[in-house]
Amino acid sequence: MTPDQFDTHNRDVIASMGDDQEMTEVTRQWFAKASQVEYSYHFKWLGVPIIQFPQDVMAIQEVIWEVKPDLIIETGVARGGSLILYASLLKMIGEGRVIGVDIDIRDHNRRAIESHPLASSIDLIQGSSTDPSVVEQVYAMASSARRALVILDSNHTHQHVLDELNCYEGLVQKDSYLITLDTVIEDMPESFSNDRPWGPGDNPKTAVHEFLKTNPRFEIDRSIQDKLQITVGPDGYLRCKESVASRKAA
C-alpha cells in the first residue's frame, strides 16, 4: 500500500470498529473490570504517575502532533504525569508552555513536578478552575500563545465541567481541541462512581452534550474514540471548527 492507501484503509477499518456493537460491549465490560483494579494508576510518564489509560495517552500525543500547540492548559493536576507528558511533547515539536490548574496541589506532587527536568516548561496555578480570578490568570498567561489546546480533567460533576467548558472554550482556535476526560462515567454503572458526587446523568459527558447545544464551534471527533475503543473520553474529544473571531463575526 502507498501511504495514502494505508491511511484510507485505516480510516475505513476505524469507522467499522465504531459501528461494531459487539466490540463496543466487550470493551465496556473490560473497562469496568479494569477500573476495579485501578488500571490507570499503574503507569508513569518519565518517572511521574500519569493516571491515564495508555490509549488516551496515545490519542493525546496524536492530537498534539497534529495541532502543534505552543500552549497546553490542563485542569486537574493530580500527581503531575500528564503535565510532564505535554511538556515533553512540546519540547519535541518546538517550544511551548504547559499550565496546570488544580484546587489542591499537594506538596509532594508539587515537589515531584517542580524538581523534574521539564519543570521550566510548566506553570502551576492553585485554585478552582472556574474561579473568575483563576480563569483571568490563565487567559493573561495565554495572551501571547499562537495556538492553545485545553484538556479538562478536574471535578467531574455536570455543572463544574459545563462551567469549565464555557470558561475555556474561548482559548481554543480552529483545528485545535477542547478535550474533556472521564466522559466514560455516563456509560458505567452507578457503582462505578460509588460515593463520588458524580455518576450517570451527572458527569462530563452530560456536560459536553449540553455545551454543544449552544456552541456550534465544536464537534465531537468520533474517529478518535472509534480508533481507541478503550478510552476515558468517549464524546470528549472536541475539535474546533471555526475561530472565535469567525463565530463572533457570523
C-alpha positions in Angstrom: 0.0 0.0 0.0 1.0 3.6 -0.6 0.9 5.9 2.4 -2.4 7.3 1.1 -3.9 3.9 0.6 -2.7 2.9 4.1 -4.4 5.9 5.7 -7.6 5.3 3.7 -7.7 1.7 4.7 -7.2 2.6 8.3 -10.0 5.2 8.3 -12.4 2.6 6.8 -11.5 0.0 9.4 -11.7 2.5 12.3 -15.2 3.6 11.1 -16.3 -0.1 11.0 -15.0 -0.5 14.6 -17.1 2.4 15.7 -20.2 0.7 14.3 -19.4 -2.7 15.8 -21.8 -3.0 18.8 -20.3 -6.4 19.9 -16.9 -4.9 20.2 -18.3 -1.8 22.0 -19.9 -4.0 24.6 -16.9 -6.2 25.1 -14.7 -3.1 25.5 -17.2 -1.7 28.1 -17.1 -4.9 30.1 -13.3 -4.9 30.0 -13.1 -1.2 31.0 -15.4 -1.8 34.0 -13.3 -4.7 35.2 -10.0 -2.9 34.7 -11.2 0.0 36.7 -11.9 -2.2 39.6 -8.1 -2.8 39.9 -7.3 0.9 39.4 -5.7 0.1 36.0 -5.0 3.7 35.1 -2.9 4.2 38.3 -0.2 1.8 37.2 1.6 3.9 34.6 4.2 6.7 34.7 5.4 9.2 32.1 9.1 10.0 32.5 9.0 8.8 36.1 5.8 10.6 37.3 2.4 8.8 37.7 0.2 9.9 34.9 -3.2 8.3 36.0 -4.4 7.8 32.4 -5.2 4.9 30.2 -2.3 4.3 27.8 -4.8 4.5 24.9 -5.7 8.1 25.8 -2.0 9.0 26.2 -1.5 7.8 22.6 -4.5 9.7 21.4 -3.5 13.0 23.1 0.0 12.5 21.6 -1.5 12.3 18.1 -3.6 15.4 18.7 -0.6 17.4 20.0 1.4 16.3 16.9 -1.4 17.3 14.6 -2.3 20.6 16.3 1.2 21.6 17.3 0.1 24.0 20.0 2.5 26.3 21.8 0.3 26.2 25.0 -1.5 23.3 26.7 -3.8 24.0 29.6 -4.9 21.2 31.9 -7.4 21.4 34.7 -6.8 18.7 37.3 -3.1 18.2 38.1 -3.3 15.0 40.3 0.3 13.6 40.5 1.5 15.6 37.5 2.4 12.9 34.9 0.1 14.5 32.3 1.8 17.8 32.6 5.2 16.1 32.1 3.8 14.3 29.1 2.6 17.6 27.5 5.9 19.4 28.3 8.0 16.5 26.8 5.9 16.6 23.6 6.1 20.3 23.2 9.9 20.1 23.6 9.9 17.6 20.7 7.8 19.7 18.3 9.3 23.1 19.3 8.9 25.4 22.2 5.8 25.8 24.3 4.4 26.0 27.8 2.0 23.9 30.0 -0.3 25.4 32.6 -1.7 23.1 35.2 -4.7 24.2 37.3 -5.9 22.4 40.4 -7.8 23.4 43.5 -5.4 21.3 45.7 -1.8 20.8 44.5 -0.4 18.7 47.3 3.1 19.4 48.5 4.6 16.0 47.4 3.0 16.3 43.9 4.3 19.9 43.6 7.8 18.8 44.6 7.8 16.0 42.0 6.7 18.4 39.3 9.0 21.3 40.2 12.0 19.0 40.6 11.5 17.3 37.2 13.9 18.2 34.3 11.0 19.6 32.4 9.8 21.8 35.2 10.9 25.0 33.4 8.1 24.5 30.8 5.3 24.1 33.4 3.3 26.7 35.3 1.1 25.7 38.3 -1.9 27.6 39.4 -3.6 26.5 42.7 -7.3 27.3 42.8 -10.7 26.3 41.4 -10.5 26.1 37.6 -13.8 28.0 37.4 -12.9 30.8 39.9 -13.0 34.0 37.9 -9.6 35.1 39.2 -8.0 31.8 38.1 -9.7 32.0 34.7 -8.5 35.6 34.3 -4.9 34.5 35.2 -5.0 31.7 32.7 -6.2 34.0 29.9 -3.5 36.5 30.8 -0.8 33.8 30.6 -2.3 32.6 27.3 -2.4 36.0 25.7 0.8 35.5 23.7 0.1 31.9 22.7 -0.2 31.2 19.0 -2.4 28.1 19.4 -3.8 26.6 22.6 -5.0 23.1 23.5 -7.3 22.7 26.5 -7.7 19.4 28.5 -10.3 19.3 31.3 -9.8 16.6 34.0 -10.8 18.0 37.4 -14.1 17.8 39.2 -16.3 15.6 37.1 -19.8 16.9 38.0 -22.0 18.1 35.2 -22.2 21.7 36.4 -18.5 22.1 37.1 -17.4 20.6 33.7 -20.1 22.7 31.9 -18.7 25.8 33.6 -15.1 24.8 32.6 -16.2 24.3 29.0 -17.8 27.8 28.9 -14.8 29.3 30.7 -12.0 28.0 28.5 -13.6 27.4 25.0 -12.6 31.0 24.1 -8.9 29.9 24.2 -9.4 27.2 21.5 -9.0 28.2 17.9 -9.9 26.5 14.7 -8.5 23.0 14.3 -7.4 22.7 17.9 -9.1 20.7 20.5 -11.1 21.1 23.8 -10.6 17.7 25.4 -12.9 16.6 28.2 -11.9 13.4 30.0 -13.8 10.9 32.1 -17.0 11.2 30.0 -17.0 7.4 30.3 -18.7 7.9 33.7 -22.0 8.2 31.8 -21.5 4.7 30.3 -20.6 2.9 33.5 -23.0 1.5 36.2 -23.7 3.7 39.2 -21.4 1.5 41.4 -18.5 2.8 39.2 -18.7 6.2 40.9 -19.5 4.8 44.4 -19.6 7.8 46.8 -18.4 10.4 44.3 -20.6 13.5 43.7 -20.9 12.5 40.0 -22.3 9.4 38.2 -24.7 8.5 35.3 -26.8 11.6 34.4 -24.3 14.0 36.1 -20.9 13.9 34.6 -18.5 15.2 31.9 -20.4 13.6 29.1 -23.7 15.1 30.0 -21.9 18.5 30.3 -20.3 18.1 26.8 -23.7 17.4 25.2 -25.3 20.4 27.0 -22.3 22.6 25.9 -22.6 21.6 22.3 -26.2 22.7 22.1 -25.1 26.3 22.3 -21.5 26.1 21.0 -21.5 25.2 17.3 -17.8 26.0 17.0 -17.1 22.5 18.3 -17.9 19.0 17.2 -17.1 15.5 18.6 -14.3 13.9 16.8 -15.7 10.4 16.9 -12.8 8.9 14.8 -10.6 9.1 18.0 -12.9 7.1 20.2 -13.7 4.7 17.3 -10.0 4.0 17.0 -9.2 3.8 20.7 -12.2 1.7 21.8 -10.7 1.8 25.3 -10.9 5.4 26.4 -12.0 7.6 29.4 -13.1 10.2 26.9 -15.9 9.0 24.6 -17.6 12.0 23.1 -15.0 14.1 24.9 -12.5 14.9 22.1 -14.0 18.1 20.8 -12.5 19.6 17.6 -12.9 23.3 17.0 -14.4 24.0 13.6 -14.0 27.8 13.5 -12.2 30.5 15.2 -13.7 32.7 17.9 -13.4 35.7 15.6 -15.3 33.9 12.8 -18.1 33.0 15.2 -18.4 36.5 16.5 -18.4 37.9 13.0 -21.1 35.5 11.9 
